[in-house]
Amino acid sequence: MVHIVNQQVPPSPPGGTQSVDRALALLSLIGRQPERGVSLTALVAESGLNKPTARRLVLALMRAGLVEQNPDSRLYRLGEEAYVLGTLAARRHGLLEMAGEALRRLARETGDTAFVSVRRDTASVCLHREEGTYPIRTHALMPGNHHPLGVGAGSLAMLAALPEEEAEAVLGANAGVLASDYPGLATEMLRDHVARTRAAGYATNPGLIFPDSWGIGVALRRPDGTVAGAVSLAAIESRMQTPRREELARLLQAEAEQIEKRLAQVYAARSANGGDPAR
């Protein structure tokens, strides 16, 4: 289940930066369809650009290796260079670098699959999947997958960690895609799961998307309390029952605490060096 979040290309300043801004906006739209790809018609509709302009900018992105086109379906996807740049950035600067050891430890100690995800506007994006050793695995979430915020354990943990007003705004913005692409996850149901998550201190996905794919998630916060991402575990239903589920939640919370300490250290270092701590 995939979707494009409407993202009109914003007005650009005059001069050479206009084409750059427009091309980057198209790259972002293409990046929201990592597996299926997106058509030129959809890019035109979502961006507000005319077809010749959109086509010219996409061709420029293709020459740079940032975008590629499937010769059969004619759909556009992120290219190899986008993957390389994203991987380099994630390893050096991103949350993945800070969470990598925690994910490996979680997968090793539990045998289940561990994930780190981040929020992107009203959606969540899976950054990395660390496989456990248990032979039966769930493949409901893969790196690059986008879901509306609240769909999935890590995603739900991030939604529940938002202030009430902001969480409600996200639910309202996602109401349409939830109704069309996730008919079993009504807005009111997610609102109930948000309340349960806040009460428990961790999120549980009891097979809401796929019946035998369960998950547990814990939000990650920056030093100022805002949401940085989430770590989660996924397994088949039989491995997510109490009391094991509660033990997995404690492991996640302990690892989340360590990741948040690393985040605090990074932010403190940036502030001390005169940088923007929010970057």
Solvent accessible surface area in square Angstrom, and as a share of the most:
residue,aa,sasa,rsa
1,M,112,0.50
2,V,47,0.27
3,H,32,0.14
4,I,36,0.18
5,V,37,0.21
6,N,100,0.52
7,Q,46,0.20
8,Q,108,0.48
9,V,21,0.12
10,P,81,0.51
11,P,135,0.85
12,S,24,0.16
13,P,72,0.45
14,P,127,0.80
15,G,59,0.57
16,G,68,0.65
17,T,74,0.43
18,Q,62,0.28
19,S,48,0.31
20,V,83,0.48
21,D,51,0.26
22,R,69,0.25
23,A,14,0.11
24,L,97,0.48
25,A,10,0.08
26,L,0,0.00
27,L,33,0.16
28,S,23,0.15
29,L,0,0.00
30,I,0,0.00
31,G,10,0.10
32,R,25,0.09
33,Q,9,0.04
34,P,43,0.27
35,E,97,0.44
36,R,146,0.53
37,G,2,0.02
38,V,4,0.03
39,S,38,0.24
40,L,27,0.13
41,T,100,0.58
42,A,29,0.22
43,L,0,0.00
44,V,36,0.20
45,A,70,0.54
46,E,33,0.15
47,S,2,0.02
48,G,54,0.52
49,L,17,0.09
50,N,92,0.47
51,K,118,0.50
52,P,101,0.64
53,T,18,0.11
54,A,0,0.00
55,R,79,0.29
56,R,127,0.46
57,L,6,0.03
58,V,0,0.00
59,L,62,0.31
60,A,38,0.30
61,L,11,0.06
62,M,58,0.26
63,R,189,0.69
64,A,57,0.44
65,G,27,0.26
66,L,32,0.16
67,V,4,0.02
68,E,87,0.39
69,Q,37,0.17
70,N,40,0.21
71,P,106,0.67
72,D,132,0.68
73,S,56,0.36
74,R,132,0.48
75,L,40,0.20
76,Y,3,0.01
77,R,78,0.28
78,L,66,0.33
79,G,4,0.04
80,E,133,0.59
81,E,67,0.30
82,A,18,0.14
83,Y,158,0.60
84,V,58,0.33
85,L,94,0.47
86,G,39,0.38
87,T,32,0.19
88,L,104,0.52
89,A,54,0.42
90,A,22,0.17
91,R,157,0.57
92,R,154,0.56
93,H,109,0.49
94,G,22,0.21
95,L,18,0.09
96,L,32,0.16
97,E,75,0.34
98,M,14,0.06
99,A,0,0.00
100,G,8,0.08
101,E,76,0.34
102,A,4,0.03
103,L,0,0.00
104,R,112,0.41
105,R,69,0.25
106,L,2,0.01
107,A,4,0.03
108,R,150,0.55
109,E,103,0.46
110,T,11,0.07
111,G,9,0.09
112,D,5,0.02
113,T,4,0.02
114,A,0,0.00
115,F,3,0.01
116,V,0,0.00
117,S,6,0.04
118,V,33,0.19
119,R,74,0.27
120,R,85,0.31
121,D,84,0.44
122,T,20,0.11
123,A,6,0.04
124,S,7,0.05
125,V,18,0.11
126,C,3,0.02
127,L,59,0.29
128,H,56,0.25
129,R,19,0.07
130,E,41,0.18
131,E,69,0.31
132,G,3,0.03
133,T,110,0.64
134,Y,65,0.25
135,P,113,0.71
136,I,97,0.49
137,R,99,0.36
138,T,13,0.07
139,H,117,0.52
140,A,33,0.25
141,L,42,0.21
142,M,72,0.32
143,P,65,0.41
144,G,22,0.21
145,N,23,0.12
146,H,22,0.10
147,H,22,0.10
148,P,1,0.00
149,L,1,0.00
150,G,3,0.03
151,V,2,0.01
152,G,19,0.18
153,A,8,0.06
154,G,6,0.06
155,S,6,0.04
156,L,4,0.02
157,A,4,0.03
158,M,0,0.00
159,L,0,0.00
160,A,7,0.06
161,A,15,0.12
162,L,10,0.05
163,P,88,0.56
164,E,99,0.44
165,E,150,0.67
166,E,63,0.28
167,A,3,0.02
168,E,60,0.27
169,A,65,0.50
170,V,4,0.03
171,L,3,0.01
172,G,52,0.50
173,A,71,0.55
174,N,6,0.03
175,A,42,0.32
176,G,53,0.51
177,V,26,0.15
178,L,2,0.01
179,A,77,0.59
180,S,82,0.53
181,D,37,0.19
182,Y,8,0.03
183,P,112,0.70
184,G,51,0.49
185,L,4,0.02
186,A,57,0.44
187,T,32,0.19
188,E,112,0.50
189,M,78,0.35
190,L,0,0.00
191,R,84,0.30
192,D,63,0.32
193,H,18,0.08
194,V,8,0.04
195,A,57,0.44
196,R,151,0.55
197,T,10,0.06
198,R,97,0.36
199,A,95,0.73
200,A,56,0.44
201,G,43,0.41
202,Y,37,0.14
203,A,0,0.00
204,T,32,0.19
205,N,12,0.06
206,P,47,0.30
207,G,14,0.14
208,L,51,0.25
209,I,38,0.19
210,F,100,0.42
211,P,113,0.71
212,D,77,0.40
213,S,10,0.06
214,W,31,0.11
215,G,4,0.04
216,I,0,0.00
217,G,0,0.00
218,V,13,0.08
219,A,18,0.14
220,L,0,0.00
221,R,97,0.35
222,R,78,0.28
223,P,78,0.49
224,D,110,0.57
225,G,32,0.31
226,T,66,0.38
227,V,14,0.08
228,A,13,0.10
229,G,0,0.00
230,A,1,0.01
231,V,0,0.00
232,S,6,0.04
233,L,1,0.00
234,A,15,0.11
235,A,5,0.04
236,I,22,0.11
237,E,69,0.31
238,S,84,0.54
239,R,41,0.15
240,M,0,0.00
241,Q,75,0.33
242,T,75,0.43
243,P,106,0.67
244,R,73,0.27
245,R,49,0.18
246,E,75,0.33
247,E,75,0.34
248,L,4,0.02
249,A,2,0.02
250,R,137,0.50
251,L,47,0.24
252,L,0,0.00
253,Q,66,0.29
254,A,54,0.42
255,E,16,0.07
256,A,4,0.03
257,E,92,0.41
258,Q,87,0.39
259,I,2,0.01
260,E,51,0.23
261,K,103,0.44
262,R,103,0.38
263,L,8,0.04
264,A,42,0.32
265,Q,122,0.54
266,V,43,0.25
267,Y,28,0.11
268,A,62,0.48
269,A,50,0.39
270,R,59,0.21
271,S,61,0.39
272,A,88,0.68
273,N,129,0.66
274,G,68,0.66
275,G,37,0.36
276,D,75,0.39
277,P,54,0.34
278,A,76,0.59
279,R,204,0.74
